[in-house]
Amino acid sequence: MQELAEKTSQATADFLPLNGTDHVEFYVANARQAAYYYRAAFGMQLAAYSGPETGNHECASYVIQQNKIRFVLTTPLQPDNAIAQHILRHGDGVRDIALWVDDAEAAYRETTARGARGVRKPELLQDDSGEVLVSAIATYGDTIHSFIERRSYRGSFLPGYVAVTEPDRVARPVGLKYIDHMVGNVGWGEMNQWVEFYEKVMGFRLYQHFDDKDISTEYSALMSKVMANGNGRVKFPINEPAEGRKKSQIEEYLEYYKGPGVQHIAMATDDIVATVAKLSRQGVEFLRVPATYYADLERRVGKIDEPLGTLQDLGILVDRDDEGYMLQIFTRPVEDRPTLFYEIIQRKGSRSFGKGNFKALFEAIEREQALRGNL
């Protein structure tokens, strides 16, 4: 009876069950060219398309994917619509972190009842491959969460898209598997507001917390709280600036993005050495830490499986917690505005976010800021 009560309590508590990330939609100035970049550099494969040829005269969208990672790159076809205004203000960036659910109507009802602002009431989309129910709520800045219910759909992506069936001659996959987490930057004093939003509105819990003592350098600091949903499949660290001698990376992001938004997306791999080597050959540029970082690496993190010299050559960082270790590396910003970038991560037991690497990483980011004149 006690076990049944516990299960009932858990089911009641998780009023927003999530199966994972369905897709991430970016608003970009030129989706055709952006799709080529992600295919050639990151090895994403073109899977579906929507545009004038499919009856969509508002925008063109390219769906690219690699294993469980699915990005949608959308560009406006006319200057006088909301997509164009989003790009004018923010530059290329993430508009929609879409979440895969079993009941999009219930997700909308439960979140709006708890205070979320609805931006898309439940809408049924249909074509010859079946139907998809979609709804959406607003979150920080101009970012939204769509809820995607696709259990009755057999198509490639969504109704209104056509599958791309011919082999992708551009894509060279690199072993990226799934989205590990996505990080949002918010303004001064706003982190706890959005922590409360994810707790109250979406039923998330505080997973980890880092303050300005954990994430600081000689010049700048930030604070971060990691929110996770009930089953732990979706994790959203939320960053805000902290007082420092000079401008932090979060302040620089907010200045160029013109408000809160997605700072970086962490993508997991089972072999970070092979993945990063391929990405580097395909033109992806990574942040580098000084060689001194590797001088006492084994003393700091203990025995690891990967050759130390190889990690140093590639610039891969390592950190350990009481459950194992993890390897990570961060790209330089992928836009001309210093906003969005990517993390490549491999977990070998560890469920942390690389606390031991924060100082070296953020000093590397500051060197990039200084080159831009923004430190």
C-alpha positions as CSV (number, residue, x, y, z in Angstrom):
1,M,0.0,0.0,0.0
2,Q,2.8,2.4,0.9
3,E,4.5,1.7,-2.5
4,L,1.2,2.4,-4.3
5,A,0.8,5.6,-2.4
6,E,4.3,6.8,-3.2
7,K,3.7,6.1,-7.0
8,T,0.4,7.9,-6.8
9,S,2.1,10.9,-5.1
10,Q,4.8,11.0,-7.7
11,A,2.3,10.9,-10.6
12,T,0.3,13.7,-9.0
13,A,3.5,15.8,-8.4
14,D,4.7,15.4,-12.0
15,F,1.8,17.2,-13.6
16,L,3.9,17.9,-16.7
17,P,5.5,14.6,-17.8
18,L,8.1,15.1,-20.5
19,N,9.5,12.5,-22.9
20,G,12.4,14.7,-23.8
21,T,13.3,17.5,-26.2
22,D,11.3,17.2,-29.4
23,H,13.3,19.9,-31.4
24,V,14.9,23.3,-31.1
25,E,13.8,26.0,-33.6
26,F,16.1,28.8,-34.5
27,Y,15.0,32.0,-36.3
28,V,17.8,32.9,-38.7
29,A,18.3,35.4,-41.5
30,N,19.1,32.7,-44.1
31,A,17.9,29.2,-43.3
32,R,19.3,27.7,-46.5
33,Q,22.8,28.8,-45.7
34,A,22.5,28.0,-42.0
35,A,21.4,24.5,-42.8
36,Y,24.4,24.1,-45.0
37,Y,26.7,25.2,-42.2
38,Y,25.2,22.8,-39.6
39,R,25.3,19.9,-42.1
40,A,28.9,20.6,-43.3
41,A,30.4,21.5,-39.9
42,F,28.3,19.6,-37.3
43,G,27.3,16.7,-39.5
44,M,23.5,17.2,-39.2
45,Q,21.5,15.6,-42.0
46,L,18.7,17.3,-43.9
47,A,15.4,15.5,-43.0
48,A,12.5,17.7,-43.9
49,Y,11.5,21.1,-45.4
50,S,8.7,23.6,-45.4
51,G,8.4,26.6,-47.7
52,P,6.7,28.1,-50.8
53,E,6.9,24.7,-52.6
54,T,4.9,23.1,-49.8
55,G,2.3,25.9,-49.6
56,N,4.1,27.9,-46.8
57,H,4.4,31.5,-48.0
58,E,5.4,33.0,-44.6
59,C,8.7,31.3,-44.0
60,A,11.1,28.6,-45.1
61,S,12.2,25.9,-42.6
62,Y,14.8,23.3,-42.8
63,V,14.8,20.3,-40.4
64,I,18.2,18.9,-39.7
65,Q,19.1,16.1,-37.3
66,Q,21.7,13.7,-36.0
67,N,20.4,10.8,-33.9
68,K,18.0,12.3,-31.3
69,I,19.1,15.9,-31.9
70,R,16.7,17.8,-34.2
71,F,17.1,21.5,-35.1
72,V,14.6,23.5,-37.2
73,L,16.1,26.5,-39.0
74,T,13.4,29.1,-40.0
75,T,13.8,32.3,-42.0
76,P,11.1,34.8,-43.0
77,L,10.1,35.3,-46.6
78,Q,8.9,38.9,-46.0
79,P,10.3,41.7,-43.8
80,D,7.0,42.6,-42.1
81,N,6.4,39.6,-39.8
82,A,7.2,38.5,-36.3
83,I,10.1,36.2,-37.4
84,A,11.8,39.1,-39.2
85,Q,11.4,41.3,-36.1
86,H,12.8,38.7,-33.9
87,I,15.9,38.4,-36.1
88,L,16.3,42.2,-36.3
89,R,16.4,42.4,-32.5
90,H,18.2,39.3,-31.5
91,G,20.2,38.2,-34.5
92,D,20.1,34.5,-35.3
93,G,19.0,32.6,-32.2
94,V,16.8,30.1,-30.5
95,R,13.1,30.8,-30.6
96,D,11.5,27.6,-29.5
97,I,12.7,24.8,-27.1
98,A,10.0,22.3,-28.1
99,L,9.2,19.5,-25.6
100,W,7.8,16.1,-26.5
101,V,4.7,15.2,-24.5
102,D,1.9,12.6,-24.6
103,D,-0.8,15.2,-24.1
104,A,-0.2,18.7,-25.4
105,E,-3.6,19.9,-24.3
106,A,-3.1,18.9,-20.7
107,A,0.4,20.4,-20.8
108,Y,-1.0,23.7,-21.9
109,R,-3.9,23.6,-19.4
110,E,-1.7,22.7,-16.4
111,T,1.1,25.3,-17.2
112,T,-1.3,28.2,-17.9
113,A,-3.3,27.4,-14.8
114,R,-0.1,27.9,-12.8
115,G,0.7,31.2,-14.4
116,A,2.3,30.6,-17.8
117,R,1.4,33.0,-20.6
118,G,-0.1,31.0,-23.4
119,V,1.2,31.9,-26.9
120,R,-0.4,29.1,-28.9
121,K,-3.6,27.4,-27.8
122,P,-3.8,23.6,-28.5
123,E,-4.0,23.3,-32.3
124,L,-4.4,20.1,-34.3
125,L,-2.2,19.8,-37.4
126,Q,-3.1,17.1,-39.9
127,D,-1.9,15.6,-43.2
128,D,-1.8,12.2,-44.9
129,S,0.6,10.9,-42.3
130,G,-1.6,11.5,-39.3
131,E,-2.0,14.3,-36.8
132,V,0.1,16.3,-34.3
133,L,-1.3,18.4,-31.4
134,V,0.8,21.5,-30.7
135,S,0.5,24.1,-28.0
136,A,3.0,26.7,-26.6
137,I,3.8,28.9,-23.6
138,A,6.2,31.9,-23.1
139,T,9.3,31.6,-21.0
140,Y,12.3,34.0,-20.5
141,G,12.8,36.8,-23.1
142,D,11.2,35.9,-26.4
143,T,11.9,32.2,-26.0
144,I,8.9,29.8,-25.9
145,H,8.3,26.2,-25.1
146,S,6.1,24.3,-27.5
147,F,4.4,21.1,-26.4
148,I,4.4,18.5,-29.2
149,E,2.1,15.5,-29.1
150,R,3.0,13.2,-32.0
151,R,1.8,9.7,-31.0
152,S,-0.7,9.6,-33.9
153,Y,1.8,10.8,-36.5
154,R,3.9,8.8,-38.9
155,G,5.5,11.6,-41.0
156,S,9.0,12.9,-41.0
157,F,8.5,15.9,-38.8
158,L,5.2,17.8,-38.7
159,P,2.3,18.3,-41.0
160,G,3.2,21.0,-43.6
161,Y,6.7,19.6,-44.0
162,V,7.9,17.2,-46.7
163,A,10.5,14.6,-46.0
164,V,13.9,14.9,-47.7
165,T,14.5,11.3,-48.9
166,E,17.6,11.6,-51.1
167,P,21.0,11.0,-49.4
168,D,22.6,14.1,-47.9
169,R,25.8,14.7,-49.8
170,V,26.9,17.5,-47.5
171,A,26.5,16.0,-44.1
172,R,29.3,14.1,-42.4
173,P,28.0,12.9,-39.0
174,V,30.3,13.2,-36.1
175,G,28.7,11.0,-33.4
176,L,26.4,13.5,-31.6
177,K,23.7,11.6,-29.8
178,Y,21.2,13.9,-27.9
179,I,20.8,17.2,-26.2
180,D,22.2,17.0,-22.7
181,H,21.1,20.4,-21.5
182,M,20.3,23.9,-22.7
183,V,21.5,27.1,-20.9
184,G,19.5,30.3,-20.7
185,N,20.9,33.7,-19.8
186,V,18.7,36.1,-17.9
187,G,19.1,39.6,-16.6
188,W,20.3,41.0,-13.2
189,G,18.4,39.6,-10.3
190,E,16.1,37.5,-12.6
191,M,17.5,34.0,-12.0
192,N,15.4,33.2,-9.0
193,Q,12.3,34.5,-10.8
194,W,12.8,31.9,-13.6
195,V,13.8,29.2,-11.1
196,E,10.4,29.8,-9.5
197,F,8.7,29.7,-12.9
198,Y,10.2,26.3,-13.7
199,E,9.3,25.0,-10.3
200,K,5.8,26.3,-10.0
201,V,4.7,26.4,-13.7
202,M,6.4,23.3,-15.1
203,G,7.1,21.2,-12.0
204,F,10.9,21.2,-12.3
205,R,13.2,20.8,-9.4
206,L,16.5,22.5,-8.5
207,Y,19.2,20.0,-9.7
208,Q,22.4,21.9,-8.9
209,H,23.4,25.4,-7.8
210,F,26.5,27.4,-8.5
211,D,27.2,30.9,-7.0
212,D,29.7,33.6,-7.8
213,K,32.3,31.9,-5.7
214,D,32.1,28.8,-7.9
215,I,32.0,30.7,-11.2
216,S,34.3,33.6,-11.1
217,T,37.7,34.9,-12.4
218,E,39.8,37.9,-11.6
219,Y,37.5,40.1,-13.6
220,S,33.9,38.7,-13.7
221,A,31.4,36.4,-12.1
222,L,28.0,34.8,-12.7
223,M,25.5,32.6,-10.8
224,S,23.7,29.6,-12.2
225,K,20.9,27.2,-11.1
226,V,20.2,24.0,-13.0
227,M,16.5,23.0,-13.2
228,A,15.5,19.5,-14.2
229,N,12.1,17.9,-14.9
230,G,10.6,15.0,-13.0
231,N,12.4,12.2,-14.9
232,G,15.6,14.2,-15.4
233,R,15.4,14.0,-19.2
234,V,15.2,17.8,-19.6
235,K,17.7,20.1,-17.9
236,F,17.9,23.9,-18.1
237,P,20.7,25.8,-16.3
238,I,19.7,29.4,-15.8
239,N,22.5,32.0,-15.6
240,E,22.5,35.6,-14.4
241,P,25.4,38.1,-14.0
242,A,27.1,38.7,-10.7
243,E,29.2,41.7,-9.6
244,G,32.7,41.7,-10.9
245,R,35.5,44.2,-11.8
246,K,34.6,44.0,-15.5
247,K,31.8,42.9,-17.9
248,S,30.9,39.3,-17.6
249,Q,30.1,36.9,-20.4
250,I,26.4,37.0,-19.4
251,E,26.4,40.8,-19.6
252,E,28.0,40.7,-23.0
253,Y,25.4,38.2,-24.2
254,L,22.5,40.3,-22.9
255,E,23.9,43.4,-24.6
256,Y,24.2,41.7,-28.0
257,Y,21.1,39.5,-27.8
258,K,19.1,42.5,-26.5
259,G,17.6,40.5,-23.6
260,P,17.4,37.0,-22.1
261,G,17.8,34.0,-24.4
262,V,19.5,30.6,-25.0
263,Q,23.2,30.9,-24.5
264,H,24.4,27.4,-25.4
265,I,23.2,23.9,-26.2
266,A,25.2,20.9,-24.9
267,M,25.2,17.9,-27.2
268,A,26.3,14.5,-25.9
269,T,28.6,12.0,-27.6
270,D,29.9,8.5,-26.6
271,D,33.4,9.3,-27.9
272,I,34.3,13.0,-27.4
273,V,37.8,12.5,-28.8
274,A,36.6,11.2,-32.1
275,T,33.7,13.7,-32.2
276,V,35.9,16.8,-31.5
277,A,38.6,15.7,-33.9
278,K,36.0,15.4,-36.7
279,L,34.3,18.7,-35.8
280,S,37.7,20.4,-35.9
281,R,38.5,19.0,-39.3
282,Q,35.1,20.2,-40.5
283,G,35.8,23.8,-39.4
284,V,34.2,24.1,-36.0
285,E,36.3,26.4,-33.8
286,F,36.7,25.7,-30.1
287,L,37.8,27.7,-27.1
288,R,41.3,26.9,-25.9
289,V,42.6,26.9,-22.3
290,P,46.3,27.4,-21.4
291,A,48.6,24.3,-21.5
292,T,49.1,24.7,-17.7
293,Y,45.5,23.4,-17.3
294,Y,46.8,19.9,-18.3
295,A,50.0,20.0,-16.1
296,D,48.2,18.7,-13.0
297,L,45.1,17.3,-14.6
298,E,45.6,13.7,-13.4
299,R,46.3,15.0,-9.8
300,R,43.0,16.9,-9.9
301,V,40.7,14.4,-11.5
302,G,42.4,11.0,-11.0
303,K,42.8,8.2,-13.5
304,I,41.0,8.6,-16.8
305,D,40.7,6.4,-19.9
306,E,41.7,9.0,-22.5
307,P,45.3,9.9,-23.4
308,L,46.2,13.2,-21.7
309,G,48.2,14.3,-24.7
310,T,45.2,13.8,-27.0
311,L,43.0,15.8,-24.7
312,Q,45.5,18.6,-24.6
313,D,45.9,18.6,-28.4
314,L,42.1,18.9,-28.9
315,G,41.5,21.2,-25.9
316,I,39.1,18.9,-24.1
317,L,38.4,19.6,-20.4
318,V,37.8,17.0,-17.7
319,D,36.1,17.1,-14.3
320,R,35.1,14.5,-11.7
321,D,32.5,14.2,-9.0
322,D,31.6,11.3,-6.7
323,E,29.8,9.4,-9.4
324,G,32.5,9.5,-12.1
325,Y,34.0,12.0,-14.5
326,M,32.9,13.9,-17.6
327,L,34.7,15.5,-20.6
328,Q,33.6,18.7,-22.2
329,I,34.6,21.4,-24.7
330,F,33.0,24.6,-25.9
331,T,32.8,26.1,-29.3
332,R,33.4,29.8,-30.0
333,P,30.2,31.7,-30.8
334,V,28.7,30.5,-34.0
335,E,27.1,33.9,-34.8
336,D,28.9,37.2,-35.5
337,R,27.1,38.5,-32.5
338,P,28.8,36.8,-29.5
339,T,25.7,35.0,-28.4
340,L,25.0,31.3,-29.2
341,F,27.6,28.6,-28.8
342,Y,27.7,24.8,-28.3
343,E,29.1,22.4,-25.8
344,I,30.2,18.9,-26.6
345,I,30.0,16.6,-23.6
346,Q,30.7,13.0,-22.7
347,R,29.6,11.6,-19.4
348,K,31.4,8.7,-17.8
349,G,29.3,8.4,-14.7
350,S,29.4,12.1,-13.7
351,R,26.1,14.0,-13.7
352,S,27.7,17.4,-12.9
353,F,28.4,20.3,-15.2
354,G,32.1,20.8,-14.9
355,K,32.5,22.9,-11.8
356,G,36.2,22.2,-11.7
357,N,36.6,23.7,-15.2
358,F,34.7,26.9,-14.6
359,K,37.7,29.1,-13.9
360,A,39.7,27.9,-16.9
361,L,36.7,28.0,-19.2
362,F,35.6,31.5,-18.2
363,E,39.1,32.9,-18.4
364,A,39.2,31.5,-22.0
365,I,35.9,33.3,-22.7
366,E,37.3,36.5,-21.2
367,R,40.2,36.3,-23.6
368,E,37.7,36.2,-26.5
369,Q,35.8,39.1,-25.0
370,A,39.0,41.2,-24.7
371,L,39.7,40.6,-28.4
372,R,36.2,42.0,-29.2
373,G,36.8,44.9,-26.9
374,N,33.9,43.9,-24.6
375,L,35.7,42.8,-21.4
